[in-house]
């Protein structure tokens, strides 16, 4: 089932459950409110009965118009209070009806009592007193019965309030429990149908990124993640086919480069050797232009040889595995400077080596990086009276960045994108010798270590080449 549909079904079920429980809780709250209103009605009945009993007692001793007015007010209260209860159960309905009948009887007895009560002018008579006594007794019995029924009604309402409150508590607890269960269910569903496939895809991505193009994520199902898994497996299959073809093409290219460079060396050596023989044996018979041409032939043959060597070295960089070890950068740079003594001979050079943190790297390849960068600094600063070269490092984002800085001719930053291309030169070959492969080799070595290299320069003000190793990791 698609995840969107599953999500909507889950939300619909959760909404229906929460709505039902909320409705039950609201209903129970309303039941409490109705029961409270009914309890108030029953309590008012009790108070009215007590007030009416007091009026009846007063009438038995002395009759007055004020008592009749109070009684009529009490009867009106009874009429208002004897409407059906909001929570009408069978026993409550019976009690309300019985109280209504008893109140009518009480009213009749009270009027009989008023009729037999002595006035202020007439004195009491024996027969009349006996009648009043019987009426009074019956009146008090009925009022007592009404009082008991009203008290029973209050007890029933108190019980209903207690039950309704208990239901409110249970419905509230059920609502909280339901919300908790919905949350737990959502988390389980989320982990099962979302997090688990994401982790599976992440693990598959890591394995494919590490070069395992045979791995398949294997996500099934007809939801979005299943479709994503199938597309991922299809992409991995295409990557595997592309990688196989690319490896074969690289091997063919490397074999071709080696073959070409090997086949070109023999004629170049022949050109140089025969030119040398001509120079030695027939120099006396040649004019100055002929000797100059022979000299140019030899120089170009040697330059071509160096170009072939650099091209072969560049093509073979990816063939050899990295053999990393802890490298003392400062010691390595000093050894490189020692090997470049010829480039420093008869020159004024202000060269400073700053702090160079050690790093995990292939010492043979890293030596080539330092050789090419420092040799370039020496070469492009040879026109300065005093060459200033600084080799050091700085920290960026907690990782060391190594640099080689010089005060040479520099270059225009508009052409910086050409620096690390094969056979790309920013200066004339007549001014500065080289094959245009050195920085390409440096860039390839740095990339194999997981780092990056870049440059900052200004024309006639020098240049600075920066590089990092392994993305800034494993440095001390």
C-alpha positions in Angstrom: 0.0 0.0 0.0 1.4 3.5 -0.8 2.6 5.4 2.2 0.4 8.3 1.5 -2.7 6.1 1.6 -1.5 4.3 4.7 -0.9 7.7 6.3 -4.4 8.9 5.6 -5.9 5.7 6.8 -4.0 5.9 10.0 -4.9 9.6 10.6 -8.6 8.9 9.8 -8.7 6.0 12.4 -6.9 8.1 14.9 -9.2 11.1 14.3 -12.3 8.8 14.6 -11.1 7.3 17.8 -10.2 10.6 19.4 -13.4 12.2 18.3 -15.4 9.3 19.8 -13.6 9.5 23.1 -13.9 13.2 23.2 -17.6 13.0 22.5 -18.0 10.5 25.4 -16.0 12.7 27.7 -18.1 15.8 26.8 -21.3 13.7 27.3 -20.1 12.7 30.7 -19.3 16.3 31.6 -22.8 17.3 30.5 -24.2 14.5 32.6 -22.3 15.9 35.6 -23.8 19.3 34.9 -27.3 17.9 34.6 -27.0 15.9 37.8 -25.7 19.0 39.7 -28.7 20.9 38.4 -31.0 18.1 39.6 -29.3 17.9 43.0 -29.9 21.7 43.4 -33.5 21.1 42.5 -33.9 18.3 45.1 -32.1 20.5 47.8 -34.5 23.4 47.0 -37.4 21.0 47.5 -36.1 20.1 50.9 -35.7 23.7 51.9 -39.2 24.5 50.7 -40.6 21.6 52.7 -38.9 22.8 55.8 -40.3 26.4 55.2 -43.8 25.0 54.7 -43.6 22.9 57.8 -42.7 26.0 59.8 -45.6 27.9 58.4 -47.9 25.0 59.3 -46.7 25.0 62.9 -47.3 28.8 63.1 -50.8 28.4 61.8 -51.7 25.8 64.5 -51.0 28.4 67.2 -52.2 31.6 65.6 -53.6 32.3 62.1 -52.6 35.5 60.2 -52.8 36.8 56.6 -49.0 36.9 56.4 -48.8 33.1 56.9 -51.2 32.5 54.0 -49.1 34.8 51.8 -46.0 32.8 52.8 -47.8 29.5 52.1 -48.9 30.7 48.7 -45.3 31.7 47.9 -44.1 28.3 49.0 -46.7 26.6 46.7 -45.5 28.6 43.8 -41.9 27.4 44.6 -43.2 23.8 44.6 -44.8 24.4 41.3 -41.5 25.6 39.8 -39.4 22.9 41.4 -41.7 19.9 40.5 -40.8 20.0 36.7 -39.2 16.8 35.3 -35.5 16.2 36.2 -32.9 16.4 33.4 -31.6 12.9 34.4 -35.0 11.2 34.7 -34.6 7.6 35.8 -37.6 5.5 36.8 -37.3 5.9 40.6 -36.7 9.7 40.2 -39.7 10.0 38.0 -41.8 8.2 40.6 -40.5 10.4 43.4 -41.3 13.6 41.5 -44.8 12.4 40.7 -45.4 11.3 44.3 -44.1 14.6 45.7 -46.4 16.4 43.4 -49.4 14.4 44.6 -48.4 14.9 48.2 -47.9 18.6 47.8 -51.5 18.9 46.5 -52.7 17.0 49.5 -50.6 19.2 51.8 -52.1 22.3 50.2 -55.7 21.0 50.8 -54.9 20.2 54.4 -53.3 23.6 54.9 -56.4 25.4 53.6 -58.6 23.2 55.9 -56.3 24.1 58.8 -56.7 27.8 57.9 -60.5 27.4 57.8 -60.5 25.8 61.3 -57.9 28.1 62.8 -59.2 30.5 65.5 -59.3 34.2 64.7 -58.0 36.9 67.0 -61.6 37.8 68.1 -62.9 34.2 68.6 -61.8 32.1 71.5 -60.9 28.4 71.1 -63.6 25.7 71.2 -63.1 22.1 72.1 -64.4 20.5 69.0 -62.6 22.9 66.7 -59.4 22.3 68.6 -59.7 18.5 68.0 -60.3 19.0 64.3 -57.3 21.3 64.0 -55.2 18.7 65.8 -56.1 16.0 63.4 -55.6 18.2 60.4 -52.2 19.4 61.8 -51.1 15.8 62.4 -52.0 14.7 58.9 -50.3 17.9 57.5 -47.1 17.2 59.3 -47.2 13.5 58.3 -47.5 14.5 54.6 -44.8 17.2 54.9 -42.6 14.6 56.5 -43.3 12.2 53.7 -42.5 14.9 51.1 -39.3 15.6 53.0 -38.2 12.0 52.9 -39.0 11.7 49.2 -37.0 14.9 48.5 -34.1 13.6 50.7 -34.2 10.3 48.7 -34.2 12.3 45.5 -31.1 14.2 46.7 -29.3 10.9 47.5 -30.1 9.6 44.0 -28.7 12.8 42.4 -25.6 12.6 44.6 -25.0 9.0 43.4 -25.6 10.1 39.8 -23.0 12.9 40.2 -20.5 10.5 41.7 -21.0 8.0 38.8 -20.9 10.8 36.2 -17.6 12.1 37.6 -16.2 8.6 37.6 -17.2 8.3 34.0 -15.5 11.6 33.2 -12.3 10.4 34.9 -12.4 7.1 33.0 -13.2 8.8 29.7 -10.4 11.3 30.2 -8.0 8.5 31.1 -9.2 6.6 28.0 -8.6 9.7 25.9 -5.0 10.1 27.2 -4.4 6.4 26.8 -5.7 6.4 23.3 -3.5 9.4 22.4 -0.5 7.5 23.9 -1.4 4.4 22.0 -1.8 6.4 18.8 1.6 8.0 19.3 3.2 4.6 20.0 1.5 3.1 17.0 2.6 6.0 14.8 6.2 5.6 16.0 6.1 1.8 15.3 4.6 2.4 11.8 7.0 5.2 11.2 10.0 3.0 12.1 8.7 0.1 10.2 7.7 1.8 7.0 9.9 4.9 6.9 13.0 4.7 9.2 13.8 1.1 8.4 13.8 1.6 4.6 15.8 4.9 5.0 18.5 3.1 7.0 18.5 0.3 4.5 19.0 2.8 1.7 21.7 4.6 3.6 23.6 1.4 4.2 23.2 0.4 0.5 24.4 3.9 -0.5 27.5 3.6 1.7 28.4 0.2 0.2 27.9 1.4 -3.3 29.9 4.6 -2.5 32.7 2.3 -1.2 32.8 0.6 -4.6 30.5 -2.5 -4.0 28.5 -2.2 -7.2 27.2 -5.8 -6.7 25.2 -4.8 -3.7 21.4 -4.4 -4.0 19.2 -2.7 -1.5 16.4 -5.2 -2.0 13.4 -3.1 -0.9 10.2 -4.8 -1.8 6.6 -3.7 -1.5 4.4 -1.5 -3.7 4.9 1.7 -1.7 7.1 4.7 -2.5 10.2 3.1 -0.8 9.8 0.0 -2.8 9.8 2.0 -6.0 12.8 4.0 -4.7 14.6 0.7 -3.9 14.0 -0.7 -7.4 15.2 2.5 -9.0 18.3 2.5 -6.7 19.1 -1.1 -7.7 18.7 -0.1 -11.4 21.0 2.8 -10.9 23.6 0.6 -9.2 23.4 -1.9 -12.1 24.0 1.0 -14.5 26.9 2.2 -12.3 28.4 -1.3 -12.3 28.2 -1.5 -16.0 29.7 2.0 -16.4 32.4 1.3 -13.9 33.3 -2.0 -15.7 33.5 -0.2 -19.0 35.4 2.7 -17.5 38.0 0.4 -15.9 38.5 -1.3 -19.2 38.8 2.0 -21.0 41.3 3.3 -18.5 43.4 0.2 -18.8 43.4 0.4 -22.5 44.3 4.1 -22.3 47.1 3.5 -19.9 48.4 0.6 -22.1 48.2 2.9 -25.1 50.0 5.8 -23.4 52.7 3.4 -22.2 53.1 1.9 -25.7 53.1 5.3 -27.3 55.7 6.7 -24.9 57.9 3.6 -25.2 57.7 3.7 -29.0 58.4 7.4 -29.2 61.5 7.2 -27.0 63.5 5.2 -29.6 63.2 7.7 -32.5 63.8 10.6 -30.0 67.0 8.9 -28.8 68.0 8.4 -32.4 67.4 12.0 -33.3 69.5 13.2 -30.3 72.3 10.7 -30.9 72.7 11.5 -34.6 72.5 15.2 -34.0 75.3 14.8 -31.4 77.4 12.9 -33.9 76.9 15.6 -36.5 77.9 18.2 -33.9 81.1 16.4 -33.0 82.3 15.2 -36.3 81.2 17.9 -38.7 81.0 21.0 -36.6 84.1 22.4 -38.4 82.3 22.2 -41.7 79.0 23.8 -40.6 78.2 27.5 -40.4 76.7 29.1 -37.3 73.1 28.6 -38.6 73.5 24.9 -39.1 75.0 24.5 -35.6 72.1 26.4 -34.1 69.6 24.1 -35.9 71.4 21.0 -34.6 71.3 22.5 -31.1 67.6 23.2 -31.4 67.0 19.6 -32.6 68.7 18.2 -29.6 66.9 20.6 -27.2 63.5 19.7 -28.7 64.3 16.0 -28.6 65.2 16.2 -24.9 62.1 18.4 -24.2 59.9 15.8 -26.0 61.5 13.1 -23.9 60.7 14.9 -20.7 57.2 15.5 -21.9 56.8 11.7 -22.6 58.2 10.9 -19.1 55.8 13.3 -17.4 52.8 12.0 -19.4 53.7 8.5 -18.6 54.1 9.4 -14.9 50.7 11.1 -15.0 49.0 8.1 -16.5 50.5 5.7 -14.0 49.5 7.7 -10.9 46.2 5.7 -10.5 47.8 2.3 -11.0 49.8 2.2 -7.8 47.9 1.8 -4.5 48.3 4.4 -1.8 50.7 3.3 1.0 49.9 5.6 3.8 52.1 6.2 6.8 52.8 9.0 9.2 54.9 11.5 7.3 57.0 14.2 9.0 56.2 17.1 6.6 59.1 19.3 7.7 61.7 16.6 7.2 60.2 15.8 3.8 60.3 19.4 2.7 64.0 19.8 3.8 64.9 16.7 1.8 63.1 18.1 -1.2 65.0 21.4 -0.9 68.2 19.4 -0.7 67.3 17.7 -4.0 66.6 21.0 -5.6 70.1 22.5 -5.0 70.7 22.9 -8.7 67.7 25.3 -9.0 69.0 27.3 -6.1 72.6 27.7 -7.3 74.0 31.2 -7.7 70.7 32.8 -6.6 69.6 35.1 -3.7 66.8 33.2 -2.0 65.0 34.0 1.2 63.4 30.7 2.0 61.5 30.0 5.3 59.9 26.8 6.5 57.2 27.3 9.0 55.3 24.8 11.1 54.2 21.8 9.1 52.0 19.3 11.0 52.6 15.6 10.3 50.0 13.8 8.2 49.0 10.3 7.1 50.0 10.1 3.4 52.0 8.1 0.8 55.5 9.6 1.3 56.6 8.9 -2.3 53.6 10.7 -3.8 53.6 13.5 -1.2 57.3 14.1 -2.0 56.4 14.6 -5.7 53.8 17.2 -4.6 56.4 19.2 -2.6 58.9 18.9 -5.4 56.6 20.2 -8.1 55.3 23.1 -6.0 58.6 24.3 -4.6 60.3 23.8 -8.0 57.6 26.0 -9.5 58.1 28.7 -6.8 61.9 28.6 -7.6 61.3 28.7 -11.4 58.8 31.6 -11.5 60.7 33.8 -9.0 64.1 33.5 -10.9 63.5 37.0 -12.4 63.5 38.5 -8.9 66.7 39.9 -7.4 65.9 38.2 -4.2 63.4 35.3 -4.4 61.1 35.1 -1.3 59.6 31.7 -0.7 57.6 30.7 2.3 56.6 27.1 3.0 54.1 26.6 5.9 50.6 25.8 7.1 47.6 27.4 8.6 44.4 26.1 10.2 41.0 26.2 8.6 38.0 24.5 10.2 40.3 22.7 12.6 42.4 21.1 9.9 45.9 22.1 8.5 46.2 23.7 5.1 49.7 23.6 3.7 51.0 26.2 1.3 53.9 27.3 -0.8 54.1 31.1 -1.4 56.5 33.0 -3.6 57.1 36.6 -4.9 57.4 35.5 -8.5 55.6 36.6 -11.6 52.2 35.3 -10.5 49.4 35.0 -12.9 46.0 36.4 -13.8 43.3 34.7 -11.7 40.9 34.8 -14.7 42.9 31.8 -16.0 43.2 29.9 -12.7 40.8 27.2 -14.0 43.6 26.2 -16.4 46.2 25.6 -13.8 45.7 21.9 -13.2 44.9 20.8 -16.7 47.4 18.6 -18.6 49.6 20.6 -21.0 48.0 23.9 -19.8 50.5 26.7 -19.4 49.9 30.3 -18.3 53.4 31.5 -19.4 55.4 31.2 -22.6 57.6 28.1 -22.9 60.5 30.3 -24.1 60.4 32.2 -20.7 59.9 29.3 -18.4 60.7 25.7 -19.2 58.4 22.9 -18.4 55.9 20.4 -19.9 52.6 21.7 -18.4 52.0 18.4 -16.6 53.5 19.1 -13.1 50.4 20.8 -11.5 48.2 18.2 -13.1 50.2 15.5 -11.3 50.0 17.4 -8.1 46.2 17.7 -8.4 45.9 14.0 -9.1 48.0 13.1 -6.1 46.0 15.4 -3.7 42.7 14.1 -5.1 43.8 10.5 -4.4 44.5 11.5 -0.8 41.0 12.9 -0.5 42.1 16.5 -0.3 42.0 19.5 -2.6 44.3 22.1 -4.0 43.8 25.7 -5.1 45.8 28.9 -5.8 45.7 32.6 -5.2 47.8 35.0 -7.2 48.2 38.4 -8.6 50.1 39.2 -11.7 53.7 40.3 -11.0 53.1 40.0 -7.3 53.6 36.2 -6.7 51.4 33.2 -6.1 50.4 30.9 -3.2 49.4 27.3 -3.7 47.3 25.7 -0.9 46.4 22.1 -0.4 44.8 19.8 2.1 45.1 16.0 2.7 42.2 13.6 3.4 39.6 16.3 3.8 41.4 17.7 6.9 41.3 14.4 8.8 44.1 12.3 10.5 46.4 15.3 11.1 48.4 15.9 14.3 
